[in-house]
Amino acid sequence: MDDSAGEPRVERVETAAGTARATWHTARDPRLVLALGHGAGGGVEARDLVALAAALPPLGVSVALVEQPWRVAGRRLAPAPGTLDKGWRGVWPALTAPGLPVVAGGRSAGARVACRTAAELGALAVLALSFPLHPPGRPEKSRAAELLGSGLPTLVVQGGSDPFGRPAEFPDGPHELVAVDSADHSFAVPKRAAIGQDGALDVLTRAVGEWAGRLGRP
């Protein structure tokens, strides 16, 4: 049975950093909300965010794709991390308005925002897609402490060829990590890859769906 509830709903939210936008893909009978922020180099049209917005509502998870104020305003460069966090905090009341537990998530820079703010905002858990563990070629500039700092259940989904941190580079910790073979930072895979683009996204959505299905349950 398809538990999705129809067309997406767009909500504009005023924050201290400007006007943000949340596009809701609502489940028919949701039990939690997954909020997903975008990266510094793109918006909510990223392939992993779009795939999750389609795959999770039938599983009882409403998905809110959150556009930071700088993207809504049409600016090309992301602001400083503090401003990103301010925008995310400002959207949070709209994300909790349905009265359901909220998973804080995002891709790349959006994953960093989620990790930094999840505990203070009362998130149920954290989903980190393509977490930028370090700048490309600079493994000594590790952001592992940021990833592990929330103290909440965390799932990392990482491309096997991500120059911002391959799965084997991630530290041990309480988080779960799922590798998507051959995928880069955008979860794109080469045409020659055995897994194929659809297969890569299937690995991602299945992993997140199964993880979300366990959250809050004994």
C-alpha positions in Angstrom: 0.0 0.0 0.0 1.2 3.5 -0.9 1.2 5.6 2.3 2.3 8.8 0.6 -0.2 11.7 0.9 0.0 13.3 -2.6 1.7 16.4 -3.9 4.5 18.1 -2.0 3.7 21.1 0.1 6.0 24.1 0.2 6.3 26.1 3.4 8.2 29.4 3.7 9.7 29.9 7.2 11.1 33.2 8.5 14.4 32.7 10.4 17.0 35.0 11.9 19.1 34.3 8.8 16.3 35.1 6.3 13.5 33.3 4.7 14.0 29.5 4.4 11.8 27.0 2.6 10.7 23.5 3.5 9.2 21.2 0.9 7.1 18.6 2.6 6.7 15.1 1.2 4.2 13.8 3.7 3.4 10.2 4.5 -0.3 9.3 4.8 0.1 8.0 8.4 3.6 9.3 9.5 5.4 8.2 12.6 8.3 10.5 12.3 9.8 13.4 10.2 13.1 13.3 8.4 14.4 16.8 7.8 17.1 17.1 5.2 19.4 20.1 4.5 21.3 20.5 1.3 25.0 21.0 0.7 27.1 24.2 0.0 27.3 23.5 -3.7 23.7 22.7 -4.5 20.1 22.6 -3.3 17.4 20.1 -2.5 17.4 18.9 -6.1 20.4 16.7 -5.2 19.9 13.1 -6.3 20.1 11.6 -2.8 17.6 14.0 -1.3 15.2 13.5 -4.2 15.5 9.7 -3.9 14.8 9.8 -0.2 11.8 12.2 -0.6 10.3 9.6 -2.9 11.2 6.4 -1.1 10.4 7.2 2.6 6.8 8.5 2.7 5.5 5.0 1.7 7.4 3.7 4.8 5.6 6.1 7.1 8.3 8.8 7.2 7.5 12.3 6.2 10.4 14.1 4.5 11.0 17.8 4.7 13.6 19.1 2.3 14.9 22.3 3.8 16.4 25.1 1.7 18.6 27.5 3.6 17.9 31.3 3.3 20.9 31.9 1.1 19.6 29.5 -1.5 16.0 30.9 -1.3 17.5 34.4 -1.8 19.3 33.2 -4.9 22.9 33.7 -3.6 25.6 31.4 -5.0 27.9 31.1 -2.1 27.0 29.6 1.3 27.6 31.7 4.4 29.6 30.8 7.4 28.7 27.8 9.5 27.2 29.9 12.3 24.8 31.5 9.8 23.8 28.0 8.4 23.1 26.8 12.0 21.0 29.9 12.6 18.9 29.2 9.6 18.4 25.6 10.5 17.5 26.4 14.1 14.9 28.9 12.7 13.2 26.2 10.6 13.1 23.7 13.5 9.7 24.8 15.0 8.1 24.2 11.6 9.6 20.7 11.5 8.3 19.8 14.9 4.9 21.3 14.3 3.3 18.0 13.2 4.0 16.7 16.7 6.2 13.8 15.6 9.9 12.9 16.4 12.3 14.6 14.0 15.5 13.1 12.6 18.0 15.9 11.7 19.7 15.1 8.5 21.4 16.5 5.4 24.1 16.0 2.8 27.6 17.4 3.0 27.5 20.8 4.6 23.9 20.1 5.6 25.0 17.0 7.4 27.5 19.1 9.4 24.7 21.5 10.4 22.6 18.6 11.5 25.4 17.1 13.6 26.2 20.4 15.3 22.7 21.3 16.3 20.8 18.0 16.7 21.2 17.5 20.4 20.3 21.1 21.4 17.2 21.0 19.2 16.0 17.7 20.6 16.3 15.6 17.5 15.6 11.9 17.7 18.7 10.9 15.6 21.0 12.2 12.8 21.3 11.2 9.2 24.6 12.2 7.6 24.8 11.8 3.8 28.2 12.3 2.2 29.6 13.7 5.4 32.7 15.8 4.5 35.1 14.2 6.9 37.9 16.4 5.6 38.7 18.6 2.7 39.8 16.7 -0.4 43.5 15.7 0.0 43.7 17.0 3.5 42.9 14.1 5.9 44.7 15.8 8.7 41.9 18.4 8.8 39.4 15.9 10.2 35.9 16.8 11.2 35.3 13.5 13.1 34.6 15.3 16.3 31.8 17.2 14.7 30.3 14.0 13.4 30.5 12.2 16.7 29.6 15.2 18.9 25.8 14.9 18.9 25.7 11.8 21.1 22.6 10.7 19.2 22.0 7.6 17.0 23.6 8.5 13.7 23.7 6.9 10.3 26.4 7.9 7.8 25.9 7.0 4.2 29.1 7.5 2.2 30.2 7.0 -1.3 33.0 4.5 -1.7 35.0 7.1 -3.9 34.1 10.2 -2.0 37.2 12.5 -1.9 35.8 14.2 1.2 36.2 11.0 3.1 36.0 7.4 2.0 34.2 4.9 4.2 37.5 3.3 5.5 38.7 6.7 6.7 35.9 7.1 9.2 36.7 6.5 12.9 35.2 3.8 15.0 32.2 5.1 17.0 28.6 4.5 17.9 27.4 5.6 14.5 26.4 3.2 11.8 28.1 3.5 8.4 26.8 2.3 5.0 29.1 2.5 2.0 27.8 2.9 -1.5 30.3 1.3 -3.8 31.9 3.4 -6.5 29.8 6.5 -5.6 31.4 10.0 -5.3 30.4 12.9 -3.1 27.1 13.3 -5.0 26.4 9.6 -5.1 27.1 9.6 -8.8 28.7 6.4 -10.1 30.8 5.9 -13.3 29.0 4.3 -16.2 31.4 1.4 -16.0 30.5 0.7 -12.3 28.9 -2.6 -11.7 26.3 -1.2 -9.3 24.8 1.4 -11.7 23.2 4.7 -10.8 19.8 3.3 -9.9 21.5 0.5 -7.8 23.5 3.1 -5.9 20.4 5.1 -4.9 18.6 1.9 -4.0 21.4 1.0 -1.6 21.1 4.5 0.0 17.3 4.5 0.3 17.0 0.9 1.6 19.7 1.6 4.2 18.0 4.8 5.4 14.5 3.2 5.3 15.6 0.2 7.4 17.4 2.4 9.9 14.5 4.8 10.2 12.2 1.8 10.7 14.2 0.9 13.8 14.3 4.3 15.4 12.3 4.7 18.6 11.4 1.0 18.6 12.5 -1.7 21.1 
